Amino acid sequence: MKKTTKHKSLLLLLLSIFYGVNSFSQESKSKLSQDPKLEQLLKEKRKINQSIASNESYKVQIFYGDSEESKRKLQEFKREFKDIDGTITYGNPNYKVMVGNYASRIEVEKAMLEFKKKYPTALIIKPNN
């Protein structure tokens, strides 16, 4: 009699586990469709944004050298000139700290007067045409 009770209890447990697993499982039936023209439009927009950023603005290079020193110079620059963007680029074999994004030569010349006080080796980088 004890064996049948154990078997019934075990059978009930297995059935409840099986039922629980099946009742909470999910199936994915969603389908996403996207117009191919949208992807083409995004590619064109990326090209335009890239050309604007690199070709129509002047930047100032305040330092070139190894990676660690470039990071220190950029942090130092950002502490002193909080409103001006700065980035590090790599050009074999050195890292370059580039700052600013100036639309005209006059703007970059004004900024250079201030930068030269702290970074005497700073130079203007012309846009690539």
C-alpha positions as CSV (number, residue, x, y, z in Angstrom):
1,M,0.0,0.0,0.0
2,K,2.8,2.4,0.7
3,K,4.4,1.6,-2.7
4,T,1.2,2.6,-4.6
5,T,1.0,5.9,-2.6
6,K,4.6,6.7,-3.4
7,H,4.1,5.8,-7.0
8,K,1.0,8.0,-7.2
9,S,2.8,10.9,-5.5
10,L,5.7,10.5,-7.8
11,L,3.4,10.3,-10.9
12,L,1.5,13.4,-9.7
13,L,4.7,15.3,-9.1
14,L,6.1,14.4,-12.6
15,L,2.8,15.4,-14.3
16,S,2.6,18.7,-12.4
17,I,6.3,19.5,-13.4
18,F,5.6,18.6,-17.0
19,Y,2.4,20.6,-17.1
20,G,4.1,23.6,-15.5
21,V,7.0,23.6,-18.0
22,N,4.6,23.4,-20.9
23,S,2.2,26.0,-19.6
24,F,4.9,28.7,-19.1
25,S,6.9,28.2,-22.3
26,Q,6.8,30.8,-25.0
27,E,7.1,30.8,-28.7
28,S,8.4,33.7,-30.8
29,K,6.2,34.4,-33.8
30,S,7.0,38.0,-34.5
31,K,8.3,39.1,-37.8
32,L,10.0,42.4,-38.5
33,S,9.8,43.9,-42.0
34,Q,11.7,47.0,-42.9
35,D,11.7,49.0,-46.1
36,P,15.1,48.6,-47.9
37,K,15.1,52.3,-48.8
38,L,15.4,53.1,-45.1
39,E,18.8,51.3,-44.8
40,Q,20.0,53.1,-48.0
41,L,18.9,56.4,-46.5
42,L,20.8,55.7,-43.3
43,K,24.0,54.9,-45.2
44,E,23.8,58.1,-47.1
45,K,23.2,60.1,-43.9
46,R,26.3,58.5,-42.3
47,K,28.4,59.5,-45.3
48,I,27.2,63.1,-45.1
49,N,27.8,63.3,-41.4
50,Q,31.3,61.9,-41.7
51,S,32.2,64.3,-44.5
52,I,30.9,67.3,-42.5
53,A,32.9,66.4,-39.4
54,S,36.2,65.8,-41.2
55,N,36.1,68.1,-44.1
56,E,34.4,71.4,-43.1
57,S,35.9,72.1,-39.7
58,Y,39.3,73.2,-38.4
59,K,40.9,71.5,-35.4
60,V,43.9,72.2,-33.3
61,Q,46.5,69.6,-32.5
62,I,47.9,70.4,-29.1
63,F,50.1,67.3,-28.6
64,Y,51.5,64.2,-30.3
65,G,53.3,61.3,-28.6
66,D,52.7,58.1,-26.7
67,S,49.3,56.9,-25.5
68,E,49.6,57.6,-21.8
69,E,51.0,61.1,-22.2
70,S,48.2,61.9,-24.8
71,K,45.6,60.8,-22.2
72,R,47.1,63.1,-19.6
73,K,47.3,66.0,-22.0
74,L,43.6,65.6,-23.0
75,Q,42.5,65.5,-19.4
76,E,44.6,68.5,-18.6
77,F,43.1,70.4,-21.5
78,K,39.5,69.4,-20.5
79,R,40.1,70.7,-17.0
80,E,41.2,74.1,-18.4
81,F,38.9,74.4,-21.4
82,K,35.7,72.8,-20.3
83,D,33.5,74.0,-23.2
84,I,35.8,72.7,-26.0
85,D,35.7,69.2,-27.3
86,G,38.8,67.1,-27.5
87,T,39.7,63.7,-28.8
88,I,42.7,61.4,-29.3
89,T,43.5,60.0,-32.7
90,Y,46.1,57.5,-33.8
91,G,48.4,58.1,-36.7
92,N,51.3,55.7,-36.9
93,P,53.5,55.8,-34.8
94,N,52.0,58.6,-32.5
95,Y,48.8,59.5,-30.8
96,K,47.5,63.0,-31.5
97,V,45.4,65.2,-29.2
98,M,42.9,67.1,-31.4
99,V,40.7,69.8,-29.9
100,G,38.0,72.1,-31.1
101,N,35.7,72.1,-34.1
102,Y,35.9,75.5,-35.8
103,A,34.0,76.4,-38.9
104,S,36.3,79.2,-40.1
105,R,40.0,80.1,-40.1
106,I,39.3,83.2,-38.1
107,E,37.7,81.3,-35.3
108,V,40.5,78.8,-35.1
109,E,43.1,81.6,-35.1
110,K,41.4,83.3,-32.1
111,A,41.4,80.0,-30.2
112,M,45.1,79.4,-31.1
113,L,46.1,82.6,-29.3
114,E,44.7,81.1,-26.1
115,F,46.0,77.6,-26.7
116,K,49.6,78.8,-27.5
117,K,50.0,80.1,-24.0
118,K,49.7,76.6,-22.5
119,Y,50.6,74.5,-25.5
120,P,53.4,76.2,-27.5
121,T,53.6,73.4,-30.1
122,A,49.9,73.6,-31.0
123,L,49.1,73.7,-34.7
124,I,46.1,74.2,-36.9
125,I,44.8,71.2,-38.8
126,K,43.1,72.3,-42.1
127,P,40.1,70.5,-43.4
128,N,40.7,67.8,-46.1
129,N,39.2,68.8,-49.4
